[in-house]
């Protein structure tokens, strides 16, 4: 936890809130900004900054850049999935790895930083978009489903595809 405290920004604002949101017209982000502005906090006391997936695509940012940006605030808020709207192919051609394994690893750095998500909420299947895990929580409300676990090597993958073709 103290690592996160050491990263708190030193600037002219006693409170810096950074929001990562969907596109530039994301309803969730716009409503969140509206709610924060209704707190009537003096603008000299609090600054709210927003970074959205359009900014990530335009400025060719890595997931590490985004997490570092969030960590350099007092409070972070993610109002969208971190991979939502990201042009992975374009960013990959620039050398940035936006695959889910890398994203899941990077967001763990937010664990002890104040904001959302942090702590155990970083494992939330809805936030991580692990559809099988959150469907499993609703087993009495949904039809049964299969979970496909990706094999670790090409031989296992070929055998796995042969098994799937039977269905």
C-alpha positions as CSV (number, residue, x, y, z in Angstrom):
1,X,0.0,0.0,0.0
2,X,2.8,2.4,0.8
3,X,4.0,2.2,-2.8
4,X,0.7,3.7,-3.9
5,X,1.0,6.5,-1.3
6,X,4.5,7.4,-2.5
7,X,3.0,7.8,-6.1
8,X,0.5,10.4,-5.0
9,X,1.0,13.5,-7.1
10,X,2.4,16.7,-5.7
11,X,0.8,19.7,-7.5
12,X,-1.4,22.7,-6.9
13,X,-4.5,20.6,-6.3
14,X,-5.1,19.0,-3.0
15,X,-7.3,16.4,-4.8
16,X,-6.7,15.0,-8.3
17,X,-9.3,12.6,-9.6
18,X,-8.5,10.8,-12.8
19,X,-11.2,8.9,-14.8
20,X,-10.6,6.4,-17.6
21,X,-13.8,6.2,-19.7
22,X,-15.2,4.8,-22.9
23,X,-15.3,7.0,-26.0
24,X,-15.5,10.8,-25.9
25,X,-19.3,10.6,-25.6
26,X,-19.5,7.8,-23.1
27,X,-22.7,8.1,-21.0
28,X,-21.1,6.6,-17.9
29,X,-18.2,9.0,-17.9
30,X,-20.4,12.0,-18.7
31,X,-22.8,11.1,-15.8
32,X,-19.8,10.6,-13.5
33,X,-18.3,13.9,-14.4
34,X,-21.7,15.6,-13.8
35,X,-22.1,13.9,-10.4
36,X,-18.7,15.1,-9.3
37,X,-19.4,18.6,-10.5
38,X,-22.6,18.7,-8.4
39,X,-20.5,18.2,-5.3
40,X,-19.7,22.0,-5.6
41,X,-16.1,21.4,-4.6
42,X,-13.9,24.5,-5.2
43,X,-12.1,24.0,-8.5
44,X,-8.9,25.2,-6.7
45,X,-9.3,22.2,-4.3
46,X,-10.1,19.5,-6.8
47,X,-9.2,18.7,-10.4
48,X,-10.9,16.1,-12.5
49,X,-9.1,14.7,-15.6
50,X,-10.5,12.3,-18.1
51,X,-8.7,9.9,-20.4
52,X,-10.8,7.9,-22.8
53,X,-10.2,5.1,-25.3
54,X,-10.2,7.7,-28.1
55,X,-7.3,9.4,-26.4
56,X,-5.5,6.1,-26.1
57,X,-6.0,5.4,-29.8
58,X,-5.0,8.9,-30.9
59,X,-1.9,9.2,-28.8
60,X,-0.8,5.5,-29.1
61,X,-0.7,4.9,-25.3
62,X,0.1,1.5,-23.8
63,X,-1.9,-0.1,-21.0
64,X,1.1,0.7,-18.7
65,X,0.8,4.4,-19.7
66,X,-2.8,4.3,-18.7
67,X,-2.2,2.6,-15.4
68,X,0.7,4.9,-14.6
69,X,-1.6,7.9,-15.4
70,X,-4.3,6.6,-13.0
71,X,-1.7,5.9,-10.3
72,X,-0.4,9.4,-10.5
73,X,-3.7,10.7,-9.1
74,X,-5.2,10.8,-5.6
75,X,-8.3,8.8,-6.7
76,X,-8.8,6.8,-9.9
77,X,-12.1,5.7,-11.4
78,X,-12.6,3.4,-14.4
79,X,-16.0,3.9,-15.9
80,X,-15.3,1.6,-18.8
81,X,-13.5,-1.7,-19.4
82,X,-9.9,-0.9,-20.1
83,X,-9.9,-2.6,-23.5
84,X,-13.2,-1.1,-24.6
85,X,-12.9,0.8,-27.9
86,X,-9.1,0.2,-28.0
87,X,-7.8,-0.3,-31.6
88,X,-5.6,-3.2,-30.6
89,X,-4.2,-3.9,-34.1
90,X,-3.1,-0.3,-34.6
91,X,-1.5,-0.1,-31.1
92,X,0.1,-3.5,-31.6
93,X,1.8,-2.3,-34.8
94,X,3.3,0.5,-32.6
95,X,4.6,-2.1,-30.2
96,X,2.0,-1.8,-27.5
97,X,0.6,-5.0,-26.1
98,X,-3.2,-4.6,-25.3
99,X,-4.0,-8.3,-25.0
100,X,-6.2,-9.4,-22.0
101,X,-3.4,-11.2,-20.2
102,X,-1.3,-8.0,-20.2
103,X,-4.3,-5.8,-19.2
104,X,-5.2,-8.1,-16.3
105,X,-1.6,-8.1,-15.1
106,X,-1.3,-4.3,-15.3
107,X,-4.6,-3.5,-13.6
108,X,-3.4,-5.4,-10.5
109,X,-1.1,-2.4,-9.9
110,X,-4.3,-0.5,-8.9
111,X,-5.0,-2.9,-6.0
112,X,-3.9,-0.6,-3.2
113,X,-4.6,2.8,-4.9
114,X,-7.7,4.6,-3.7
115,X,-10.5,4.5,-6.3
116,X,-12.5,2.1,-8.4
117,X,-11.7,-0.6,-9.1
118,X,-9.2,-1.6,-6.4
119,X,-8.7,-4.4,-4.0
120,X,-10.9,-7.4,-4.6
121,X,-13.0,-5.5,-7.1
122,X,-10.1,-6.0,-9.6
123,X,-11.1,-9.7,-9.6
124,X,-14.8,-9.0,-10.4
125,X,-15.8,-11.2,-13.4
126,X,-18.0,-8.4,-14.8
127,X,-15.2,-5.9,-14.7
128,X,-12.8,-8.4,-16.2
129,X,-15.5,-9.5,-18.7
130,X,-15.0,-13.1,-17.8
131,X,-18.4,-14.1,-19.1
132,X,-18.2,-17.7,-18.0
133,X,-17.6,-16.7,-14.4
134,X,-20.4,-14.2,-14.2
135,X,-22.8,-16.6,-16.0
136,X,-21.8,-19.3,-13.5
137,X,-23.0,-16.9,-10.7
138,X,-26.4,-16.9,-12.4
139,X,-26.7,-20.6,-13.0
140,X,-30.3,-20.8,-12.0
141,X,-31.2,-18.0,-14.4
142,X,-29.4,-19.0,-17.6
143,X,-29.0,-21.9,-19.9
144,X,-26.0,-24.2,-19.4
145,X,-22.9,-23.2,-21.3
146,X,-19.4,-24.6,-22.1
147,X,-16.1,-23.0,-21.0
148,X,-13.3,-23.3,-23.5
149,X,-9.9,-23.1,-21.8
150,X,-7.1,-22.1,-24.2
151,X,-4.4,-24.8,-24.5
152,X,-0.9,-23.9,-23.6
153,X,0.7,-25.3,-26.7
154,X,-0.1,-26.1,-30.4
155,X,-0.5,-29.9,-29.9
156,X,-3.0,-29.4,-27.1
157,X,-4.8,-26.7,-29.3
158,X,-5.1,-29.1,-32.3
159,X,-6.5,-31.8,-30.0
160,X,-8.9,-29.3,-28.5
161,X,-10.2,-28.2,-31.9
162,X,-10.8,-31.8,-32.9
163,X,-12.9,-32.3,-29.7
164,X,-14.8,-29.1,-30.3
165,X,-15.7,-30.1,-33.9
166,X,-17.7,-33.0,-32.4
167,X,-20.3,-30.6,-31.1
